[in-house]
Amino acid sequence: MKAAAVVVPFTALCLCVGVWTTGLFNACYKEVVDERLPAPKQNWTKREEPERHRDDLRVWARPKHNYSHVGKVFYNRLPKCGSRAMKVLIAQLEEKNQFKFFTDKNLHAKALHGEPLLRFAQMIDKLPRPSIYEKHTYFIDFPLLDAEQPIYINLVRDPIERRVSAYYFLRYGRYGNDFAPILKLRRTEEQRNQTFDYCVVNNLKECSATEPNSFILTQYFCGQSTICMKPSQAAVEVAKENIRRHYAVVGVLEEFSSFLKVLEVVMPQFFRGAQDTWQDLNQQTNLLEDQRTINRSPPSPRIRKIMRERLKLDYQVYYFIRERFHIQKAQLGIQD
């Protein structure tokens, strides 16, 4: 009992001393902060990080961008992304670099299934080496069809620019296009004269968010499977993974010259002299002029904002491709 009587007052005394010394320390610290070092302003606002599109970005489908021994290239060309100009260029390089260039005549069979898909894979598997094959088609996973996987290349374009170009192409064709009169017969004069802005504002089928072309860029890299047939984030992720694993280079049309330079470096057996050949073609022919869409009218800022939302899946893939391409250029020391 006596021990307890002594402990309680002693404990109380310690608490009082502790409170007094803590208060004294805080007062002194406050005085030092106030008089010598202004207290830093506390900013509790969450910092917005810039959006990145790395997703464990694999820059090259093969280690050290070693494609010098590739014997077969598949160019599953995306519509309205400079692919006609690329066809002309590759045809010019065919004889110079001694490879075979095959062009597919069926422009509409982008999605292949069952027996037609199997036959197509077997045909590609039997092509001679070295060769390049081009076709408007979604990505094909050839090993699933018991065929060797060729290395892929492709060229893309800003999704809105591609969509606008396609819209007017289907109404007026392009300069140097022999099919323009046929295209004119598919619409009335009133329909042909409707601008892209009008189409978007009135949510016409051709410009709606549910129109099949609303994620065509994603589809071309996603492939032939069921998940690729409808817009979804899952389709975007499959497309990115296919690009990482199977595409040597995917360029952007806005940087076409750099695209050719990268191809020359990584696959010289096919694209040696591509840049010089392209410059010669432009000097000797009207190639660039002939590729321009007739009567194209640029969309207004308001329409661009609407379409950016409608094409949001394609923009994810486009930004992913563009960043990957820029890293490839930087690693190879290539400048525009």
BELMO-V194600 format. One record per backbone hydrogen bond with DSSP energy under -1.0 kcal/mol. NH is the residue of the N-H (numbers start at 1). CO is the residue of the C=O. Records with the same first field share a line. If there is no record, write none. Layout:
NH = CO ; CO
This chain:
5 = 1
6 = 2
7 = 3
8 = 4
10 = 6
11 = 7
12 = 8
13 = 9
14 = 10
15 = 11
16 = 12
17 = 13
18 = 14
19 = 15
20 = 16
21 = 17
22 = 18
23 = 19
24 = 20
25 = 21
26 = 22
27 = 23
28 = 24
29 = 25
30 = 26
31 = 27
32 = 28
33 = 29
34 = 30
35 = 31
36 = 32
37 = 32
65 = 62
66 = 63
67 = 65
70 = 67
73 = 131
74 = 151
75 = 133
77 = 75
86 = 82
87 = 83
88 = 84
89 = 85
90 = 86
91 = 87
92 = 88
93 = 89
94 = 90
97 = 93
99 = 94
100 = 130
102 = 132
104 = 134
110 = 108
118 = 114
119 = 115
120 = 116
121 = 117
122 = 118
123 = 119
124 = 120
125 = 121
126 = 122
127 = 124
131 = 71
132 = 100
133 = 73
134 = 102
135 = 75
137 = 135
138 = 110
139 = 220
142 = 140
145 = 142
146 = 143
147 = 142
151 = 72
152 = 246
153 = 74
154 = 249
156 = 251
162 = 158
163 = 159
164 = 160
165 = 161
166 = 162
167 = 163
168 = 164
169 = 165
170 = 166
172 = 168
173 = 169
175 = 292
177 = 174
180 = 177
183 = 179
184 = 180
186 = 183
192 = 188
193 = 189
194 = 191
199 = 195
200 = 196
201 = 197
202 = 198
203 = 200
204 = 199
207 = 204
214 = 211
215 = 212
216 = 213
219 = 215
220 = 216
222 = 218
223 = 219
228 = 225
229 = 226
236 = 232
237 = 233
238 = 234
239 = 235
240 = 236
241 = 237
242 = 238
243 = 239
244 = 240
245 = 241
246 = 242
247 = 243
248 = 152
251 = 154
253 = 156
255 = 252
256 = 253
259 = 255
260 = 256
261 = 257
262 = 258
263 = 259
264 = 260
265 = 261
266 = 262
267 = 263
270 = 267
271 = 267
272 = 268
274 = 271
277 = 273
278 = 274
279 = 275
280 = 276
281 = 277
282 = 278
283 = 279
284 = 280
285 = 281
290 = 286
292 = 289
294 = 173
304 = 300
305 = 301
306 = 302
307 = 303
308 = 304
309 = 305
310 = 306
311 = 307
312 = 309
315 = 311
316 = 312
317 = 313
318 = 314
319 = 315
320 = 316
321 = 317
322 = 318
323 = 319
324 = 320
325 = 321
326 = 322
327 = 323
328 = 324
329 = 325
330 = 326
331 = 327
332 = 328
334 = 329
